[in-house]
Amino acid sequence: MVDEKYLLSSLSEQVIGCAMRVHSTLGNGFPEIIYQRALAIELELCGISFTRESTQAVYYRDTCIGSRIVDFLVQEKLLIELKAIAELNDSHFSQIINYLTAFKLEVGLLINFGQKSLQYRRFIKTKA
């Protein structure tokens, strides 16, 4: 259920729905790139604008210090990081939080296709 008090809640729910369709069709066991390609198809079918393997500037103290490629940037405001691994851990959570900070974004989804059931987690980077 969409709770509009959360930033980008509706968009996040749409993306998670797309990921669920991919996972229910393919199951687990494929490399990440297969899920990335399938998710791109689902996002397109749903009319959701995105860039795949987008190069994003990395900022440190408001200065660009390099760049990093992200799996998806949806509507230029929602970061999507995909995994196809057996177990998510704290380093994966730290990675997406650090990406949000470095890319100056507020909301990200970590989606893991590597389990029997799709795993996903929503992250919000507050300004504090």
C-alpha positions, -999 to +999 in steps of 0.1 A: +000+000+000+013+034-009+018+058+020+024+093+005+039+106+036+071+088+025+092+105-002+087+088-036+065+061-021+043+057-052+073+055-076+091+031-052+061+008-051+058+008-090+095-002-093+092-029-067+062-043-086+083-044-117+110-063-098+085-087-084+073-095-120+109-101-131+116-124-101+084-144-105+092-150-141+129-157-139+133-169-103+167-168-087+201-181-100+209-158-129+237-132-129+228-096-120+230-084-156+201-107-166+179-092-139+190-057-149+180-062-185+147-078-176+139-050-151+146-024-179+120-041-200+094-041-172+101-004-164+096+005-201+064-015-202+051+005-172+061+038-188+086+046-160+114+068-173+149+057-162+185+055-172+204+022-169+241+021-160+240+058-156+273+076-147+267+098-117+290+124-103+304+116-068+305+146-045+326+154-015+318+187+003+300+199-028+329+192-051+328+166-078+356+141-072+348+115-097+320+093-110+304+059-105+280+039-126+247+031-109+224+003-120+193+025-125+183+061-119+145+063-121+130+097-131+164+113-121+155+109-084+153+073-073+185+052-071+181+015-078+209-009-068+205-045-079+221-076-064+218-113-073+235-128-043+226-154-016+227-130+013+226-092+018+247-078+046+256-045+062+282-036+035+254-036+009+233-014+031+262+010+036+269+010-001+235+023-010+235+049+018+269+061+007+257+063-029+228+084-019+251+108-001+277+109-028+252+114-056+231+139-037+200+118-039+174+111-011+158+078-019+172+044-030+160+009-034+183-021-028+168-051-047+182-086-044+171-113-070+194-140-054+170-155-030+140-177-035+118-147-027+126-112-039+143-091-013+141-053-013+147-025+010+140+012+008+166+037+020+162+074+027+190+098+031+180+126+054+196+160+053+206+158+089 
